[in-house]
């Protein structure tokens, strides 16, 4: 069976079959990225990539992002400060008519599919 037929059989393009991958040496990029991330803790990979390009280290953003993730240099999320919740109190009962009113919109649908809204007022 030829290579062409076998590639067609498994739905693989011949360019993928003949492609020879090559490993790049990213030690300089990895070391410099670690140094920059150590000095500028709040910078993400995009800002660090700008600094690298200013220094003359031009690399693909995919490689910078991959190394950034591999080295676990991600910016730590700041924890939100917990604020004290308002303590809820039960309202006093109404002692006479028209002292307290409540209102709310109620939405529903008819059998025909038409929607309607009602403003409900309670004394």
PDB file as gemmi writes it, atoms N, CA and C in Angstrom:
CRYST1    1.000    1.000    1.000  90.00  90.00  90.00 P 1                      
ATOM      1  N   UNK A   1       0.847  -1.175   0.000  1.00  0.00           N  
ATOM      2  CA  UNK A   1       0.000   0.000   0.000  1.00  0.00           C  
ATOM      3  C   UNK A   1       0.889   1.234   0.000  1.00  0.00           C  
ATOM      4  N   UNK A   2       0.580   2.176  -0.847  1.00  0.00           N  
ATOM      5  CA  UNK A   2       1.411   3.372  -0.950  1.00  0.00           C  
ATOM      6  C   UNK A   2       1.106   4.330   0.193  1.00  0.00           C  
ATOM      7  N   UNK A   3       1.991   5.290   0.375  1.00  0.00           N  
ATOM      8  CA  UNK A   3       1.817   6.288   1.431  1.00  0.00           C  
ATOM      9  C   UNK A   3       0.610   7.158   1.151  1.00  0.00           C  
ATOM     10  N   UNK A   4       0.361   7.444  -0.134  1.00  0.00           N  
ATOM     11  CA  UNK A   4      -0.786   8.260  -0.506  1.00  0.00           C  
ATOM     12  C   UNK A   4      -2.083   7.563  -0.129  1.00  0.00           C  
ATOM     13  N   UNK A   5      -2.196   6.272  -0.448  1.00  0.00           N  
ATOM     14  CA  UNK A   5      -3.417   5.525  -0.133  1.00  0.00           C  
ATOM     15  C   UNK A   5      -3.606   5.364   1.367  1.00  0.00           C  
ATOM     16  N   UNK A   6      -2.515   5.145   2.075  1.00  0.00           N  
ATOM     17  CA  UNK A   6      -2.644   4.976   3.526  1.00  0.00           C  
ATOM     18  C   UNK A   6      -3.045   6.297   4.194  1.00  0.00           C  
ATOM     19  N   UNK A   7      -2.539   7.421   3.688  1.00  0.00           N  
ATOM     20  CA  UNK A   7      -2.936   8.725   4.232  1.00  0.00           C  
ATOM     21  C   UNK A   7      -4.405   8.992   3.958  1.00  0.00           C  
ATOM     22  N   UNK A   8      -4.864   8.636   2.758  1.00  0.00           N  
ATOM     23  CA  UNK A   8      -6.275   8.819   2.427  1.00  0.00           C  
ATOM     24  C   UNK A   8      -7.157   7.923   3.287  1.00  0.00           C  
ATOM     25  N   UNK A   9      -6.680   6.745   3.597  1.00  0.00           N  
ATOM     26  CA  UNK A   9      -7.452   5.786   4.373  1.00  0.00           C  
ATOM     27  C   UNK A   9      -7.717   6.290   5.789  1.00  0.00           C  
ATOM     28  N   UNK A  10      -6.726   6.910   6.394  1.00  0.00           N  
ATOM     29  CA  UNK A  10      -6.904   7.407   7.768  1.00  0.00           C  
ATOM     30  C   UNK A  10      -7.216   8.910   7.808  1.00  0.00           C  
ATOM     31  N   UNK A  11      -7.536   9.481   6.638  1.00  0.00           N  
ATOM     32  CA  UNK A  11      -7.923  10.896   6.515  1.00  0.00           C  
ATOM     33  C   UNK A  11      -6.841  11.825   7.057  1.00  0.00           C  
ATOM     34  N   UNK A  12      -5.612  11.567   6.656  1.00  0.00           N  
ATOM     35  CA  UNK A  12      -4.473  12.367   7.085  1.00  0.00           C  
ATOM     36  C   UNK A  12      -3.861  13.030   5.858  1.00  0.00           C  
ATOM     37  N   UNK A  13      -3.551  14.300   5.956  1.00  0.00           N  
ATOM     38  CA  UNK A  13      -2.928  14.984   4.829  1.00  0.00           C  
ATOM     39  C   UNK A  13      -1.474  14.535   4.698  1.00  0.00           C  
ATOM     40  N   UNK A  14      -1.007  14.461   3.470  1.00  0.00           N  
ATOM     41  CA  UNK A  14       0.369  14.007   3.257  1.00  0.00           C  
ATOM     42  C   UNK A  14       1.393  14.977   3.819  1.00  0.00           C  
ATOM     43  N   UNK A  15       1.055  16.281   3.851  1.00  0.00           N  
ATOM     44  CA  UNK A  15       1.998  17.256   4.398  1.00  0.00           C  
ATOM     45  C   UNK A  15       2.231  16.994   5.885  1.00  0.00           C  
ATOM     46  N   UNK A  16       1.203  16.524   6.574  1.00  0.00           N  
ATOM     47  CA  UNK A  16       1.354  16.183   7.987  1.00  0.00           C  
ATOM     48  C   UNK A  16       2.210  14.930   8.124  1.00  0.00           C  
ATOM     49  N   UNK A  17       2.019  13.986   7.240  1.00  0.00           N  
ATOM     50  CA  UNK A  17       2.772  12.731   7.283  1.00  0.00           C  
ATOM     51  C   UNK A  17       4.263  12.965   7.072  1.00  0.00           C  
ATOM     52  N   UNK A  18       4.603  13.854   6.139  1.00  0.00           N  
ATOM     53  CA  UNK A  18       6.011  14.088   5.812  1.00  0.00           C  
ATOM     54  C   UNK A  18       6.669  15.161   6.677  1.00  0.00           C  
ATOM     55  N   UNK A  19       5.892  15.847   7.498  1.00  0.00           N  
ATOM     56  CA  UNK A  19       6.444  16.949   8.295  1.00  0.00           C  
ATOM     57  C   UNK A  19       7.407  16.426   9.348  1.00  0.00           C  
ATOM     58  N   UNK A  20       8.576  17.043   9.404  1.00  0.00           N  
ATOM     59  CA  UNK A  20       9.568  16.700  10.413  1.00  0.00           C  
ATOM     60  C   UNK A  20       9.627  17.845  11.424  1.00  0.00           C  
ATOM     61  N   UNK A  21       9.187  17.588  12.639  1.00  0.00           N  
ATOM     62  CA  UNK A  21       9.200  18.606  13.671  1.00  0.00           C  
ATOM     63  C   UNK A  21      10.619  18.858  14.170  1.00  0.00           C  
ATOM     64  N   UNK A  22      10.871  20.052  14.660  1.00  0.00           N  
ATOM     65  CA  UNK A  22      12.191  20.369  15.216  1.00  0.00           C  
ATOM     66  C   UNK A  22      11.984  21.138  16.522  1.00  0.00           C  
ATOM     67  N   UNK A  23      12.795  20.819  17.486  1.00  0.00           N  
ATOM     68  CA  UNK A  23      12.697  21.468  18.778  1.00  0.00           C  
ATOM     69  C   UNK A  23      13.542  22.734  18.788  1.00  0.00           C  
ATOM     70  N   UNK A  24      12.981  23.772  19.374  1.00  0.00           N  
ATOM     71  CA  UNK A  24      13.719  25.024  19.497  1.00  0.00           C  
ATOM     72  C   UNK A  24      14.261  25.131  20.907  1.00  0.00           C  
ATOM     73  N   UNK A  25      15.339  25.861  21.033  1.00  0.00           N  
ATOM     74  CA  UNK A  25      15.952  26.056  22.338  1.00  0.00           C  
ATOM     75  C   UNK A  25      15.412  27.344  22.946  1.00  0.00           C  
ATOM     76  N   UNK A  26      14.602  27.209  23.984  1.00  0.00           N  
ATOM     77  CA  UNK A  26      13.978  28.359  24.620  1.00  0.00           C  
ATOM     78  C   UNK A  26      14.590  28.656  25.986  1.00  0.00           C  
ATOM     79  N   UNK A  27      15.815  28.226  26.236  1.00  0.00           N  
ATOM     80  CA  UNK A  27      16.396  28.425  27.568  1.00  0.00           C  
ATOM     81  C   UNK A  27      16.593  29.905  27.884  1.00  0.00           C  
ATOM     82  N   UNK A  28      17.062  30.691  26.899  1.00  0.00           N  
ATOM     83  CA  UNK A  28      17.259  32.127  27.120  1.00  0.00           C  
ATOM     84  C   UNK A  28      15.920  32.812  27.400  1.00  0.00           C  
ATOM     85  N   UNK A  29      14.939  32.490  26.581  1.00  0.00           N  
ATOM     86  CA  UNK A  29      13.609  33.077  26.759  1.00  0.00           C  
ATOM     87  C   UNK A  29      13.018  32.673  28.110  1.00  0.00           C  
ATOM     88  N   UNK A  30      13.163  31.417  28.474  1.00  0.00           N  
ATOM     89  CA  UNK A  30      12.616  30.916  29.733  1.00  0.00           C  
ATOM     90  C   UNK A  30      13.255  31.619  30.929  1.00  0.00           C  
ATOM     91  N   UNK A  31      14.592  31.775  30.891  1.00  0.00           N  
ATOM     92  CA  UNK A  31      15.318  32.407  31.987  1.00  0.00           C  
ATOM     93  C   UNK A  31      14.943  33.886  32.112  1.00  0.00           C  
ATOM     94  N   UNK A  32      14.903  34.570  30.980  1.00  0.00           N  
ATOM     95  CA  UNK A  32      14.592  36.003  31.002  1.00  0.00           C  
ATOM     96  C   UNK A  32      13.137  36.258  31.420  1.00  0.00           C  
ATOM     97  N   UNK A  33      12.242  35.385  30.987  1.00  0.00           N  
ATOM     98  CA  UNK A  33      10.836  35.517  31.357  1.00  0.00           C  
ATOM     99  C   UNK A  33      10.656  35.326  32.865  1.00  0.00           C  
ATOM    100  N   UNK A  34      11.380  34.379  33.444  1.00  0.00           N  
ATOM    101  CA  UNK A  34      11.334  34.166  34.895  1.00  0.00           C  
ATOM    102  C   UNK A  34      11.864  35.394  35.648  1.00  0.00           C  
ATOM    103  N   UNK A  35      12.958  35.985  35.142  1.00  0.00           N  
ATOM    104  CA  UNK A  35      13.536  37.167  35.792  1.00  0.00           C  
ATOM    105  C   UNK A  35      12.565  38.351  35.752  1.00  0.00           C  
ATOM    106  N   UNK A  36      11.986  38.589  34.576  1.00  0.00           N  
ATOM    107  CA  UNK A  36      11.060  39.718  34.439  1.00  0.00           C  
ATOM    108  C   UNK A  36       9.807  39.515  35.288  1.00  0.00           C  
ATOM    109  N   UNK A  37       9.302  38.285  35.311  1.00  0.00           N  
ATOM    110  CA  UNK A  37       8.096  38.011  36.109  1.00  0.00           C  
ATOM    111  C   UNK A  37       8.392  38.113  37.594  1.00  0.00           C  
ATOM    112  N   UNK A  38       9.640  37.865  37.987  1.00  0.00           N  
ATOM    113  CA  UNK A  38      10.006  37.998  39.394  1.00  0.00           C  
ATOM    114  C   UNK A  38      10.078  39.448  39.835  1.00  0.00           C  
ATOM    115  N   UNK A  39      10.542  40.326  38.941  1.00  0.00           N  
ATOM    116  CA  UNK A  39      10.645  41.744  39.304  1.00  0.00           C  
ATOM    117  C   UNK A  39       9.317  42.470  39.133  1.00  0.00           C  
ATOM    118  N   UNK A  40       8.544  42.077  38.152  1.00  0.00           N  
ATOM    119  CA  UNK A  40       7.250  42.720  37.893  1.00  0.00           C  
ATOM    120  C   UNK A  40       6.147  41.695  38.115  1.00  0.00           C  
ATOM    121  N   UNK A  41       5.754  41.564  39.358  1.00  0.00           N  
ATOM    122  CA  UNK A  41       4.858  40.489  39.773  1.00  0.00           C  
ATOM    123  C   UNK A  41       3.462  40.634  39.182  1.00  0.00           C  
ATOM    124  N   UNK A  42       2.969  41.854  39.034  1.00  0.00           N  
ATOM    125  CA  UNK A  42       1.598  42.055  38.569  1.00  0.00           C  
ATOM    126  C   UNK A  42       1.472  42.085  37.047  1.00  0.00           C  
ATOM    127  N   UNK A  43       2.560  41.831  36.313  1.00  0.00           N  
ATOM    128  CA  UNK A  43       2.500  41.846  34.857  1.00  0.00           C  
ATOM    129  C   UNK A  43       2.049  40.487  34.340  1.00  0.00           C  
ATOM    130  N   UNK A  44       1.195  40.504  33.339  1.00  0.00           N  
ATOM    131  CA  UNK A  44       0.783  39.283  32.666  1.00  0.00           C  
ATOM    132  C   UNK A  44       1.752  38.968  31.533  1.00  0.00           C  
ATOM    133  N   UNK A  45       1.459  37.887  30.810  1.00  0.00           N  
ATOM    134  CA  UNK A  45       2.397  37.471  29.769  1.00  0.00           C  
ATOM    135  C   UNK A  45       2.448  38.457  28.611  1.00  0.00           C  
ATOM    136  N   UNK A  46       1.385  39.174  28.342  1.00  0.00           N  
ATOM    137  CA  UNK A  46       1.406  40.130  27.224  1.00  0.00           C  
ATOM    138  C   UNK A  46       2.314  41.319  27.513  1.00  0.00           C  
ATOM    139  N   UNK A  47       2.250  41.830  28.736  1.00  0.00           N  
ATOM    140  CA  UNK A  47       3.127  42.950  29.093  1.00  0.00           C  
ATOM    141  C   UNK A  47       4.572  42.496  29.140  1.00  0.00           C  
ATOM    142  N   UNK A  48       4.790  41.278  29.634  1.00  0.00           N  
ATOM    143  CA  UNK A  48       6.160  40.751  29.656  1.00  0.00           C  
ATOM    144  C   UNK A  48       6.685  40.542  28.242  1.00  0.00           C  
ATOM    145  N   UNK A  49       5.805  40.156  27.327  1.00  0.00           N  
ATOM    146  CA  UNK A  49       6.216  39.966  25.941  1.00  0.00           C  
ATOM    147  C   UNK A  49       6.666  41.294  25.322  1.00  0.00           C  
ATOM    148  N   UNK A  50       6.007  42.384  25.690  1.00  0.00           N  
ATOM    149  CA  UNK A  50       6.409  43.706  25.194  1.00  0.00           C  
ATOM    150  C   UNK A  50       7.809  44.041  25.703  1.00  0.00           C  
ATOM    151  N   UNK A  51       8.068  43.754  26.977  1.00  0.00           N  
ATOM    152  CA  UNK A  51       9.398  44.017  27.540  1.00  0.00           C  
ATOM    153  C   UNK A  51      10.466  43.162  26.854  1.00  0.00           C  
ATOM    154  N   UNK A  52      10.127  41.914  26.563  1.00  0.00           N  
ATOM    155  CA  UNK A  52      11.079  41.030  25.872  1.00  0.00           C  
ATOM    156  C   UNK A  52      11.397  41.559  24.474  1.00  0.00           C  
ATOM    157  N   UNK A  53      10.372  42.041  23.777  1.00  0.00           N  
ATOM    158  CA  UNK A  53      10.596  42.565  22.423  1.00  0.00           C  
ATOM    159  C   UNK A  53      11.455  43.825  22.463  1.00  0.00           C  
ATOM    160  N   UNK A  54      11.289  44.638  23.504  1.00  0.00           N  
ATOM    161  CA  UNK A  54      12.133  45.832  23.637  1.00  0.00           C  
ATOM    162  C   UNK A  54      13.589  45.453  23.842  1.00  0.00           C  
ATOM    163  N   UNK A  55      13.815  44.307  24.487  1.00  0.00           N  
ATOM    164  CA  UNK A  55      15.184  43.835  24.699  1.00  0.00           C  
ATOM    165  C   UNK A  55      15.754  43.125  23.477  1.00  0.00           C  
ATOM    166  N   UNK A  56      14.926  42.922  22.465  1.00  0.00           N  
ATOM    167  CA  UNK A  56      15.408  42.285  21.244  1.00  0.00           C  
ATOM    168  C   UNK A  56      15.131  40.794  21.178  1.00  0.00           C  
ATOM    169  N   UNK A  57      14.391  40.262  22.131  1.00  0.00           N  
ATOM    170  CA  UNK A  57      14.038  38.845  22.094  1.00  0.00           C  
ATOM    171  C   UNK A  57      12.679  38.739  21.424  1.00  0.00           C  
ATOM    172  N   UNK A  58      12.682  38.482  20.118  1.00  0.00           N  
ATOM    173  CA  UNK A  58      11.438  38.393  19.361  1.00  0.00           C  
ATOM    174  C   UNK A  58      11.041  36.939  19.226  1.00  0.00           C  
ATOM    175  N   UNK A  59       9.970  36.569  19.877  1.00  0.00           N  
ATOM    176  CA  UNK A  59       9.449  35.219  19.784  1.00  0.00           C  
ATOM    177  C   UNK A  59       7.945  35.283  19.586  1.00  0.00           C  
ATOM    178  N   UNK A  60       7.425  34.202  19.122  1.00  0.00           N  
ATOM    179  CA  UNK A  60       5.998  34.085  18.889  1.00  0.00           C  
ATOM    180  C   UNK A  60       5.264  34.169  20.228  1.00  0.00           C  
ATOM    181  N   UNK A  61       4.127  34.841  20.227  1.00  0.00           N  
ATOM    182  CA  UNK A  61       3.372  34.990  21.472  1.00  0.00           C  
ATOM    183  C   UNK A  61       2.897  33.644  22.004  1.00  0.00           C  
ATOM    184  N   UNK A  62       2.704  32.658  21.107  1.00  0.00           N  
ATOM    185  CA  UNK A  62       2.295  31.331  21.569  1.00  0.00           C  
ATOM    186  C   UNK A  62       3.386  30.691  22.413  1.00  0.00           C  
ATOM    187  N   UNK A  63       4.634  30.850  22.001  1.00  0.00           N  
ATOM    188  CA  UNK A  63       5.742  30.273  22.755  1.00  0.00           C  
ATOM    189  C   UNK A  63       5.888  30.971  24.103  1.00  0.00           C  
ATOM    190  N   UNK A  64       5.742  32.301  24.118  1.00  0.00           N  
ATOM    191  CA  UNK A  64       5.850  33.046  25.369  1.00  0.00           C  
ATOM    192  C   UNK A  64       4.737  32.621  26.315  1.00  0.00           C  
ATOM    193  N   UNK A  65       3.520  32.477  25.806  1.00  0.00           N  
ATOM    194  CA  UNK A  65       2.400  32.065  26.651  1.00  0.00           C  
ATOM    195  C   UNK A  65       2.603  30.651  27.185  1.00  0.00           C  
ATOM    196  N   UNK A  66       3.067  29.730  26.324  1.00  0.00           N  
ATOM    197  CA  UNK A  66       3.288  28.343  26.745  1.00  0.00           C  
ATOM    198  C   UNK A  66       4.324  28.261  27.857  1.00  0.00           C  
ATOM    199  N   UNK A  67       5.431  28.984  27.691  1.00  0.00           N  
ATOM    200  CA  UNK A  67       6.478  28.970  28.715  1.00  0.00           C  
ATOM    201  C   UNK A  67       5.977  29.648  29.984  1.00  0.00           C  
ATOM    202  N   UNK A  68       5.220  30.724  29.835  1.00  0.00           N  
ATOM    203  CA  UNK A  68       4.646  31.437  30.978  1.00  0.00           C  
ATOM    204  C   UNK A  68       3.777  30.488  31.807  1.00  0.00           C  
ATOM    205  N   UNK A  69       2.983  29.654  31.138  1.00  0.00           N  
ATOM    206  CA  UNK A  69       2.127  28.696  31.839  1.00  0.00           C  
ATOM    207  C   UNK A  69       2.943  27.547  32.429  1.00  0.00           C  
ATOM    208  N   UNK A  70       3.934  27.067  31.677  1.00  0.00           N  
ATOM    209  CA  UNK A  70       4.768  25.961  32.172  1.00  0.00           C  
ATOM    210  C   UNK A  70       5.526  26.352  33.436  1.00  0.00           C  
ATOM    211  N   UNK A  71       6.003  27.583  33.487  1.00  0.00           N  
ATOM    212  CA  UNK A  71       6.751  28.056  34.652  1.00  0.00           C  
ATOM    213  C   UNK A  71       5.829  28.495  35.796  1.00  0.00           C  
ATOM    214  N   UNK A  72       4.515  28.421  35.558  1.00  0.00           N  
ATOM    215  CA  UNK A  72       3.512  28.785  36.560  1.00  0.00           C  
ATOM    216  C   UNK A  72       3.713  30.228  37.046  1.00  0.00           C  
ATOM    217  N   UNK A  73       3.861  31.136  36.082  1.00  0.00           N  
ATOM    218  CA  UNK A  73       4.112  32.540  36.400  1.00  0.00           C  
ATOM    219  C   UNK A  73       2.840  33.365  36.395  1.00  0.00           C  
ATOM    220  N   UNK A  74       1.692  32.715  36.296  1.00  0.00           N  
ATOM    221  CA  UNK A  74       0.423  33.432  36.206  1.00  0.00           C  
ATOM    222  C   UNK A  74       0.227  34.406  37.342  1.00  0.00           C  
ATOM    223  N   UNK A  75      -0.419  35.518  37.040  1.00  0.00           N  
ATOM    224  CA  UNK A  75      -0.685  36.544  38.041  1.00  0.00           C  
ATOM    225  C   UNK A  75      -1.707  35.983  39.017  1.00  0.00           C  
ATOM    226  N   UNK A  76      -1.409  36.065  40.272  1.00  0.00           N  
ATOM    227  CA  UNK A  76      -2.318  35.576  41.299  1.00  0.00           C  
ATOM    228  C   UNK A  76      -3.488  36.536  41.425  1.00  0.00           C  
ATOM    229  N   UNK A  77      -4.660  35.991  41.543  1.00  0.00           N  
ATOM    230  CA  UNK A  77      -5.855  36.822  41.684  1.00  0.00           C  
ATOM    231  C   UNK A  77      -5.885  37.417  43.084  1.00  0.00           C  
ATOM    232  N   UNK A  78      -6.239  38.670  43.143  1.00  0.00           N  
ATOM    233  CA  UNK A  78      -6.357  39.321  44.443  1.00  0.00           C  
ATOM    234  C   UNK A  78      -7.654  38.883  45.097  1.00  0.00           C  
ATOM    235  N   UNK A  79      -7.574  38.601  46.386  1.00  0.00           N  
ATOM    236  CA  UNK A  79      -8.780  38.216  47.102  1.00  0.00           C  
ATOM    237  C   UNK A  79      -9.594  39.462  47.407  1.00  0.00           C  
ATOM    238  N   UNK A  80     -10.887  39.341  47.209  1.00  0.00           N  
ATOM    239  CA  UNK A  80     -11.759  40.468  47.496  1.00  0.00           C  
ATOM    240  C   UNK A  80     -11.906  40.635  48.990  1.00  0.00           C  
ATOM    241  N   UNK A  81     -11.966  41.876  49.392  1.00  0.00           N  
ATOM    242  CA  UNK A  81     -12.145  42.161  50.802  1.00  0.00           C  
ATOM    243  C   UNK A  81     -13.596  41.908  51.174  1.00  0.00           C  
ATOM    244  N   UNK A  82     -13.804  41.129  52.206  1.00  0.00           N  
ATOM    245  CA  UNK A  82     -15.173  40.836  52.611  1.00  0.00           C  
ATOM    246  C   UNK A  82     -15.722  42.015  53.402  1.00  0.00           C  
ATOM    247  N   UNK A  83     -16.875  42.445  52.993  1.00  0.00           N  
ATOM    248  CA  UNK A  83     -17.531  43.541  53.688  1.00  0.00           C  
ATOM    249  C   UNK A  83     -18.635  42.974  54.550  1.00  0.00           C  
ATOM    250  N   UNK A  84     -18.874  43.626  55.639  1.00  0.00           N  
ATOM    251  CA  UNK A  84     -19.922  43.170  56.541  1.00  0.00           C  
ATOM    252  C   UNK A  84     -21.275  43.335  55.866  1.00  0.00           C  
ATOM    253  N   UNK A  85     -22.053  42.276  55.887  1.00  0.00           N  
ATOM    254  CA  UNK A  85     -23.385  42.330  55.291  1.00  0.00           C  
ATOM    255  C   UNK A  85     -24.317  43.092  56.221  1.00  0.00           C  
ATOM    256  N   UNK A  86     -25.253  43.811  55.627  1.00  0.00           N  
ATOM    257  CA  UNK A  86     -26.235  44.525  56.438  1.00  0.00           C  
ATOM    258  C   UNK A  86     -27.071  43.504  57.196  1.00  0.00           C  
ATOM    259  N   UNK A  87     -27.204  43.732  58.464  1.00  0.00           N  
ATOM    260  CA  UNK A  87     -28.018  42.805  59.249  1.00  0.00           C  
ATOM    261  C   UNK A  87     -29.478  43.081  58.940  1.00  0.00           C  
ATOM    262  N   UNK A  88     -30.176  42.032  58.588  1.00  0.00           N  
ATOM    263  CA  UNK A  88     -31.585  42.188  58.224  1.00  0.00           C  
ATOM    264  C   UNK A  88     -32.447  42.137  59.480  1.00  0.00           C  
ATOM    265  N   UNK A  89     -33.331  43.058  59.539  1.00  0.00           N  
ATOM    266  CA  UNK A  89     -34.269  43.090  60.658  1.00  0.00           C  
ATOM    267  C   UNK A  89     -35.672  42.922  60.121  1.00  0.00           C  
ATOM    268  N   UNK A  90     -36.507  42.318  60.903  1.00  0.00           N  
ATOM    269  CA  UNK A  90     -37.895  42.158  60.466  1.00  0.00           C  
ATOM    270  C   UNK A  90     -38.629  43.470  60.707  1.00  0.00           C  
ATOM    271  N   UNK A  91     -39.368  43.943  59.719  1.00  0.00           N  
ATOM    272  CA  UNK A  91     -40.076  45.219  59.890  1.00  0.00           C  
ATOM    273  C   UNK A  91     -41.205  45.075  60.909  1.00  0.00           C  
ATOM    274  N   UNK A  92     -41.504  46.176  61.533  1.00  0.00           N  
ATOM    275  CA  UNK A  92     -42.603  46.175  62.507  1.00  0.00           C  
ATOM    276  C   UNK A  92     -43.915  45.946  61.782  1.00  0.00           C  
ATOM    277  N   UNK A  93     -44.821  45.310  62.455  1.00  0.00           N  
ATOM    278  CA  UNK A  93     -46.133  45.065  61.863  1.00  0.00           C  
ATOM    279  C   UNK A  93     -46.913  46.376  61.777  1.00  0.00           C  
ATOM    280  N   UNK A  94     -47.711  46.463  60.734  1.00  0.00           N  
ATOM    281  CA  UNK A  94     -48.519  47.668  60.558  1.00  0.00           C  
ATOM    282  C   UNK A  94     -49.618  47.683  61.614  1.00  0.00           C  
ATOM    283  N   UNK A  95     -49.829  48.829  62.200  1.00  0.00           N  
ATOM    284  CA  UNK A  95     -50.822  48.948  63.274  1.00  0.00           C  
ATOM    285  C   UNK A  95     -52.151  49.496  62.765  1.00  0.00           C  
ATOM    286  N   UNK A  96     -52.156  50.154  61.603  1.00  0.00           N  
ATOM    287  CA  UNK A  96     -53.404  50.691  61.077  1.00  0.00           C  
ATOM    288  C   UNK A  96     -53.388  50.601  59.545  1.00  0.00           C  
ATOM    289  N   UNK A  97     -54.496  50.872  58.923  1.00  0.00           N  
ATOM    290  CA  UNK A  97     -54.663  50.794  57.480  1.00  0.00           C  
ATOM    291  C   UNK A  97     -53.839  51.891  56.805  1.00  0.00           C  
ATOM    292  N   UNK A  98     -53.291  51.608  55.628  1.00  0.00           N  
ATOM    293  CA  UNK A  98     -52.495  52.518  54.802  1.00  0.00           C  
ATOM    294  C   UNK A  98     -51.173  52.928  55.466  1.00  0.00           C  
ATOM    295  N   UNK A  99     -50.708  52.181  56.435  1.00  0.00           N  
ATOM    296  CA  UNK A  99     -49.428  52.494  57.061  1.00  0.00           C  
ATOM    297  C   UNK A  99     -48.262  51.918  56.250  1.00  0.00           C  
ATOM    298  N   UNK A 100     -48.470  50.755  55.672  1.00  0.00           N  
ATOM    299  CA  UNK A 100     -47.408  50.137  54.875  1.00  0.00           C  
ATOM    300  C   UNK A 100     -48.017  49.507  53.632  1.00  0.00           C  
ATOM    301  N   UNK A 101     -47.358  49.769  52.484  1.00  0.00           N  
ATOM    302  CA  UNK A 101     -47.782  49.205  51.206  1.00  0.00           C  
ATOM    303  C   UNK A 101     -46.622  48.407  50.631  1.00  0.00           C  
ATOM    304  N   UNK A 102     -46.961  47.356  49.913  1.00  0.00           N  
ATOM    305  CA  UNK A 102     -45.964  46.555  49.195  1.00  0.00           C  
ATOM    306  C   UNK A 102     -46.410  46.457  47.748  1.00  0.00           C  
ATOM    307  N   UNK A 103     -45.449  46.482  46.844  1.00  0.00           N  
ATOM    308  CA  UNK A 103     -45.808  46.335  45.438  1.00  0.00           C  
ATOM    309  C   UNK A 103     -44.770  45.472  44.741  1.00  0.00           C  
ATOM    310  N   UNK A 104     -45.229  44.792  43.680  1.00  0.00           N  
ATOM    311  CA  UNK A 104     -44.366  43.883  42.936  1.00  0.00           C  
ATOM    312  C   UNK A 104     -44.966  43.681  41.563  1.00  0.00           C  
ATOM    313  N   UNK A 105     -44.103  43.467  40.563  1.00  0.00           N  
ATOM    314  CA  UNK A 105     -44.577  43.131  39.236  1.00  0.00           C  
ATOM    315  C   UNK A 105     -44.643  41.616  39.124  1.00  0.00           C  
ATOM    316  N   UNK A 106     -45.762  41.114  38.606  1.00  0.00           N  
ATOM    317  CA  UNK A 106     -45.957  39.685  38.404  1.00  0.00           C  
ATOM    318  C   UNK A 106     -46.102  39.458  36.908  1.00  0.00           C  
ATOM    319  N   UNK A 107     -45.362  38.503  36.360  1.00  0.00           N  
ATOM    320  CA  UNK A 107     -45.400  38.200  34.931  1.00  0.00           C  
ATOM    321  C   UNK A 107     -45.878  36.779  34.740  1.00  0.00           C  
ATOM    322  N   UNK A 108     -46.724  36.586  33.724  1.00  0.00           N  
ATOM    323  CA  UNK A 108     -47.209  35.246  33.418  1.00  0.00           C  
ATOM    324  C   UNK A 108     -47.516  35.166  31.934  1.00  0.00           C  
ATOM    325  N   UNK A 109     -47.835  33.963  31.451  1.00  0.00           N  
ATOM    326  CA  UNK A 109     -48.175  33.744  30.052  1.00  0.00           C  
ATOM    327  C   UNK A 109     -49.528  33.070  29.941  1.00  0.00           C  
ATOM    328  N   UNK A 110     -50.279  33.489  28.922  1.00  0.00           N  
ATOM    329  CA  UNK A 110     -51.557  32.857  28.649  1.00  0.00           C  
ATOM    330  C   UNK A 110     -51.335  31.571  27.873  1.00  0.00           C  
ATOM    331  N   UNK A 111     -52.392  30.798  27.688  1.00  0.00           N  
ATOM    332  CA  UNK A 111     -52.285  29.553  26.940  1.00  0.00           C  
ATOM    333  C   UNK A 111     -51.901  29.809  25.487  1.00  0.00           C  
ATOM    334  N   UNK A 112     -52.273  30.967  24.973  1.00  0.00           N  
ATOM    335  CA  UNK A 112     -51.961  31.313  23.583  1.00  0.00           C  
ATOM    336  C   UNK A 112     -50.503  31.722  23.406  1.00  0.00           C  
ATOM    337  N   UNK A 113     -49.790  31.920  24.509  1.00  0.00           N  
ATOM    338  CA  UNK A 113     -48.392  32.301  24.430  1.00  0.00           C  
ATOM    339  C   UNK A 113     -48.146  33.775  24.681  1.00  0.00           C  
ATOM    340  N   UNK A 114     -49.221  34.534  24.780  1.00  0.00           N  
ATOM    341  CA  UNK A 114     -49.093  35.972  24.996  1.00  0.00           C  
ATOM    342  C   UNK A 114     -48.749  36.254  26.462  1.00  0.00           C  
ATOM    343  N   UNK A 115     -47.765  37.115  26.692  1.00  0.00           N  
ATOM    344  CA  UNK A 115     -47.321  37.428  28.049  1.00  0.00           C  
ATOM    345  C   UNK A 115     -48.043  38.673  28.562  1.00  0.00           C  
ATOM    346  N   UNK A 116     -48.235  38.700  29.880  1.00  0.00           N  
ATOM    347  CA  UNK A 116     -48.817  39.890  30.483  1.00  0.00           C  
ATOM    348  C   UNK A 116     -48.151  40.136  31.831  1.00  0.00           C  
ATOM    349  N   UNK A 117     -48.157  41.416  32.236  1.00  0.00           N  
ATOM    350  CA  UNK A 117     -47.568  41.824  33.526  1.00  0.00           C  
ATOM    351  C   UNK A 117     -48.631  42.529  34.337  1.00  0.00           C  
ATOM    352  N   UNK A 118     -48.567  42.302  35.636  1.00  0.00           N  
ATOM    353  CA  UNK A 118     -49.519  42.916  36.555  1.00  0.00           C  
ATOM    354  C   UNK A 118     -48.736  43.548  37.685  1.00  0.00           C  
ATOM    355  N   UNK A 119     -49.126  44.750  38.055  1.00  0.00           N  
ATOM    356  CA  UNK A 119     -48.549  45.391  39.223  1.00  0.00           C  
ATOM    357  C   UNK A 119     -49.437  45.058  40.403  1.00  0.00           C  
ATOM    358  N   UNK A 120     -48.892  44.270  41.347  1.00  0.00           N  
ATOM    359  CA  UNK A 120     -49.677  43.844  42.505  1.00  0.00           C  
ATOM    360  C   UNK A 120     -49.365  44.782  43.662  1.00  0.00           C  
ATOM    361  N   UNK A 121     -50.407  45.389  44.222  1.00  0.00           N  
ATOM    362  CA  UNK A 121     -50.294  46.272  45.379  1.00  0.00           C  
ATOM    363  C   UNK A 121     -50.992  45.642  46.557  1.00  0.00           C  
ATOM    364  N   UNK A 122     -50.314  45.616  47.699  1.00  0.00           N  
ATOM    365  CA  UNK A 122     -50.878  45.005  48.897  1.00  0.00           C  
ATOM    366  C   UNK A 122     -50.818  46.030  50.026  1.00  0.00           C  
ATOM    367  N   UNK A 123     -51.931  46.142  50.723  1.00  0.00           N  
ATOM    368  CA  UNK A 123     -51.992  47.049  51.868  1.00  0.00           C  
ATOM    369  C   UNK A 123     -51.733  46.234  53.126  1.00  0.00           C  
TER     370      UNK A 123                                                      
END                                                                             
